[in-house]
Amino acid sequence: AGASGDSDGDAVAAARLAAPCGLATDVLGMTLFVADSGNGKVRALDISTSSVRTLIFGLSEPRALLFDHRSSGQLFVAEFGSGNVRRAPLPIGSAVAASSLALVTGATSLNKPAGLALFAQGDQLIVSEQGSQRLLRVSLVTGQVSAIGGSGSSQVGEHRRNYATAAFGSPAGLSMAT
């Protein structure tokens, strides 16, 4: 606890992570998913046993996580380093390599994706793109990407009347009200 590293553990105190950042929970709230950015992994913390295990390895700076509560269980992972968003079907028995997971069509080569949210219908993903100061909408059906907010300027003091020309300074965490 408190020391950085790279290990799973039967107790939270025994596990070691490096630069944990993004969090998500499963539909029952019994598993906490953690983006272990410094180690390029997604870890799963079992709330009932306090054990920590690696779910996904080989990621490029995982920054944001999103559990799709409407599906049979899939976890979206935004890779800050590579600019990709991956989709992991759950449950995952043993740890899997990031390269074995599907990329979200349209959500590749993004400029530092740092936040994820899902529209209530579950067919569109919102991605905050920190590198270009924008919010993007990605259709999970067609892969079409469109900017829904952000002028590309990081001049936070610039107040605008609409999302398309708004100025965001390093947009990151997102959440959608249902």
Secondary structure by P-SEA (a helix, b strand, c coil): ccccccccccccccbbbccccbbbbcccccbbbbccccccbbbbbcccccbbbbcccccccccbbbbcccccbbbbbbbccccbbbbbcccccccccccccccccccccccccccccccccccbbbbbbccccbbbbbcccccbbbbcccccccccccccccccccccccccbbbbcc
